[in-house]
Amino acid sequence: MLNAQDRAIVKSTVPLLESGGEALTTYFYKMMLEEYPEVRPLFNQAHQASGDQPRALANGVLMYARHIDELEQLGDLVAKIINKHVALQILPEHYPIVGSCLIRAIAEVLGRDIATDEVLQAWTHAYQQLADILIGAEGAIYNEKAEAVGGWRGAREFKLVKRVDESAEITSFYLQPADDGPILGFTAGQYIGLQLFIGGEEMRRNYSLSAVAGGNQYRISVKREPNGVVSNYLHDQLQIGDSLQLFTPSGEFTLTESQKPLVLISGGVGITPTLAMLETALETSRPVHFIHCARNGAVHAFRDWVDGLAGSHPQLKHFYCYAEDDGVSPAADAVGLLDQQQLEQWLPEDRDLDAYFLGPKGFMAVVKRQLKAAGVPEKQSRYEFFGPASVLE
């Protein structure tokens, strides 16, 4: 536990973090990734280039400093971090590297007039407190998953046994353990960690599991990103029989057990985790409204599959919105961007519902505002980022 003096000093740095936190974390990442190449695989370089990763860390550091007296106020943030770390296999030996670089960044960016010995000592203690919390929680999860039926620790070899083109941009990959042993079950909405070696360089990525657990296969459905090193490798080079390493499923963005109407809203490849959620929900009599937005019909994945489910499950209502009509694909229920009026028409009349939504950040920001305006309780409106966590405004 931090002493009162350390907590007071950390809280006193909040204004500095509010104004300069992103500059600090950008400097931190540059230094750490240059000096410690062994941690590079843990970070998506596209998120570094876009600034998403530094912004996410800056927000996390700021939130931690603000609530250093009451860590319970961090809410879901700690759970999100823990699950992301587990999916990427962050280990105790990684924490000293991050800690030393963070303290150096504070000293070098803020300057020693501000980052005095007392400030650096307080932040060293604060970081160690957080590291101990995360290491303990992550270790417990690693142990639990290793001891579960079908579970494992670290990386496990899987082979590609099937691939299916779902749209012009999205391909599904079916992965089966090389040892033909059982696999760990998971909860709809969770994701899997992949470890790949491309051009001699190790890379790690998380991908949503797009089908419920069954048999001894996992399915991920991946969008080809224009400059995505891993997504293009999977689309262009991964062939039946090829191997890659998987980490155990993880993630806290899962369905809450409830009888309330369920609304699943997705944009683009954000559809992938909602597919397993849809399958799970249809095992009950719970009403489900499935809303998917795509650029056009050519890039709309899994339409036939969802249509088929609607034909055999009367509690499922489904709606599609295309930004443009390509003149070739089957018609959507609406053309243009999803607006307030259209969304409200597609929601259940009873707004005491559970809503889950995923997609590009801008899309999610709009949907969050629309759900609130439609009368959906904010605590029952849930979302997740595919990349670093951010703030929806």
MIVEX-742510 format. One record per residue (C-alpha): x, y, z; residue in three letters. Coordinates in steps of 0.05 Angstrom, whole numbers, plus 5000, padded with zeros to 4 digits. Layout:
N
XYZALA;...
***
This chain:
393
500050005000MET;502350704985LEU;503351185043ASN;499551835047ALA;505352245022GLN;506251824960ASP;498851854944ARG;498752614953ALA;504752704907ILE;501852254853VAL;495152624855LYS;498853284850SER;501453074782THR;494452994752VAL;494353694720PRO;500953534686LEU;498252874660LEU;491953214635GLU;495953704592SER;502053294574GLY;500552564586GLY;500552374512GLU;507252694500ALA;510052314559LEU;507451644537THR;509551754465THR;516651884489TYR;516051274535PHE;514150794479TYR;519551054433LYS;524950964485MET;522550274509MET;521649974440LEU;528450214417GLU;532149984479GLU;528349334493TYR;526848984427PRO;524548374466GLU;517948724483VAL;516448964412ARG;512148364394PRO;507448564450LEU;505549204416PHE;501949304350ASN;506249794311GLN;500250054273ALA;497250284339HIS;503850624355GLN;503950984288ALA;496751224295SER;497851464366GLY;492351014394ASP;497050634440GLN;500351254471PRO;493451574480ARG;490750954513ALA;496650914561LEU;496251654576ALA;488851574594ASN;490350964637GLY;496051314675VAL;491551924685LEU;485751504711MET;490451134758TYR;493251794786ALA;486352094795ARG;483851494834HIS;490151304871ILE;486151374937ASP;480350944912GLU;482550434860LEU;475650124859GLU;473450744820GLN;477550494760LEU;471750034747GLY;472549584686ASP;479149894665LEU;483449414707VAL;479548814682ALA;480449034610LYS;487949114620ILE;488648434654ILE;484848074598ASN;488848414543LYS;495248234580HIS;493147504587VAL;491447444513ALA;498347714495LEU;501947324550GLN;504747914589ILE;509247614643LEU;512247864709PRO;519047974676GLU;516048494629HIS;513848954686TYR;520849204708PRO;522349414637ILE;515949814632VAL;516950114701GLY;524050344690SER;522250664623CYS;516151004651LEU;520051324708ILE;525551544660ARG;520251844615ALA;517152234672ILE;524052504691ALA;526252684620GLU;519652964593VAL;517453354655LEU;524553564673GLY;527753514741ARG;524854184765ASP;518153834765ILE;520153104768ALA;523953174834THR;526752584872ASP;520452574914GLU;515952554853VAL;519952004820LEU;520051594884GLN;512451674893ALA;511251454821TRP;516050864829THR;512050634889HIS;505450754853ALA;507750364792TYR;510049784835GLN;503249774870GLN;499749724803LEU;504649204776ALA;503548774837ASP;496048804828ILE;496448614754LEU;501748074763ILE;497647744818GLY;491147764779ALA;494347524714GLU;498146964749GLY;491646714779ALA;488446704710ILE;494346354678TYR;494045814732ASN;486445734725GLU;486845664649LYS;492645174653ALA;488944724701GLU;482244734664ALA;480044184617VAL;483244324549GLY;487344884578GLY;494645044571TRP;499945544592ARG;503945974545GLY;503645834470ALA;500545214440ARG;501244984368GLU;494944994325PHE;494144824252LYS;489645144200LEU;484644614179VAL;479645044140LYS;478945754112ARG;472646074084VAL;471946744048ASP;466047084083GLU;466047724042SER;470648133997ALA;474748324058GLU;473547814113ILE;476047094116THR;474746574170SER;480346124195PHE;478945474231TYR;484445274279LEU;485444594311GLN;490844374361PRO;496744024329ALA;496443494384ASP;488943364370ASP;487543464444GLY;481543814474PRO;481244574474ILE;479345064529LEU;472145304527GLY;470646044524PHE;465046534533THR;461746874473ALA;465047544461GLY;472047334481GLN;478247344437TYR;484446914426ILE;491747124424GLY;496046934363LEU;503646894360GLN;506546914290LEU;513346984259PHE;513247394195ILE;519647534159GLY;523447294220GLY;519947794265GLU;515347584322GLU;508447904324MET;502547804371ARG;495347984357ARG;488447874388ASN;482547654346TYR;475347544367SER;472746834368LEU;467146864317SER;463546204333ALA;461545874398VAL;466145354427ALA;464844664397GLY;469044054381GLY;476444204383ASN;476744804336GLN;476945564345TYR;474546024290ARG;477046734279ILE;474547184222SER;479647694200VAL;478848324158LYS;484348474109ARG;487049154129GLU;490649554074PRO;497149614113ASN;495949054163GLY;502148614165VAL;498748044203VAL;491948074169SER;495148064100ASN;499647484120TYR;493547094143LEU;489747244080HIS;495347134030ASP;500146634060GLN;496946204114LEU;494945554081GLN;491444914103ILE;496244524147GLY;500445124167ASP;501945234241SER;501445824287LEU;501745904362GLN;495546074404LEU;494746354474PHE;488546184514THR;481946554503PRO;480847174545SER;476447784549GLY;471248094595GLU;466448344541PHE;461547774548THR;454047694551LEU;450747834618THR;445847294637GLU;439047624631SER;432047564603GLN;431948284579LYS;431548394504PRO;438448354473LEU;440848834419VAL;447248694381LEU;449749274338ILE;455949214295SER;459649594242GLY;464249254192GLY;468748724222VAL;465748894290GLY;460748354272ILE;465547794292THR;464547744368PRO;457047864360THR;456447224321LEU;458246784380ALA;453847224424MET;448047124376LEU;448946374376GLU;449046364452THR;442946804460ALA;438846384411LEU;439745784457GLU;434646144501THR;427946464487SER;430847164497ARG;428647664443PRO;434547884400VAL;435148474353HIS;441248404308PHE;443349054272ILE;449349054225HIS;452149644186CYS;456949544127ALA;459849964072ARG;456049554020ASN;453548854008GLY;460148603979ALA;463648694046VAL;457848464089HIS;460147804120ALA;455547254148PHE;449047544119ARG;446546874094ASP;448146544160TRP;444347064201VAL;438547034152ASP;438246284162GLY;438146354237LEU;432446854232ALA;428446344192GLY;428845834247SER;428646284309HIS;422446724313PRO;425447124371GLN;430847394325LEU;429748034285LYS;435348264240HIS;436548924204PHE;442049144155TYR;444349844138CYS;449149974080TYR;452750624072ALA;452150543997GLU;448250113948ASP;453049743902ASP;447349553855GLY;449248823856VAL;448448553927SER;441648393959PRO;438349023985ALA;439349274056ALA;433749504102ASP;436650204098ALA;441850574057VAL;446251124086GLY;449251204155LEU;445350934214LEU;441451524243ASP;437451634306GLN;430651524274GLN;432750884240GLN;435950584302LEU;429850744344GLU;425350394294GLN;429649764299TRP;430249754375LEU;425249374418PRO;419549804444GLU;421849634515ASP;428250034524ARG;429949654587ASP;434649234545LEU;441849004540ASP;445749304482ALA;452549094458TYR;456049464401PHE;462649424365LEU;465849734304GLY;470250324284PRO;471250834340LYS;467151374305GLY;461450884293PHE;461450674366MET;461451394390ALA;455251534348VAL;451650904370VAL;453151044443LYS;449951734437ARG;444051454398GLN;442550914449LEU;442651424506LYS;438051884467ALA;433351294454ALA;432651164528GLY;437150564537VAL;440250564607PRO;447650744601GLU;449650174647LYS;446249684599GLN;449949964538SER;456549604530ARG;462149634480TYR;469349414468GLU;475249664428PHE;478949194381PHE;485249594392GLY;487650004452PRO;482050244498ALA;479950954486SER;474551444507VAL;468151504466LEU;466052234460GLU;
***
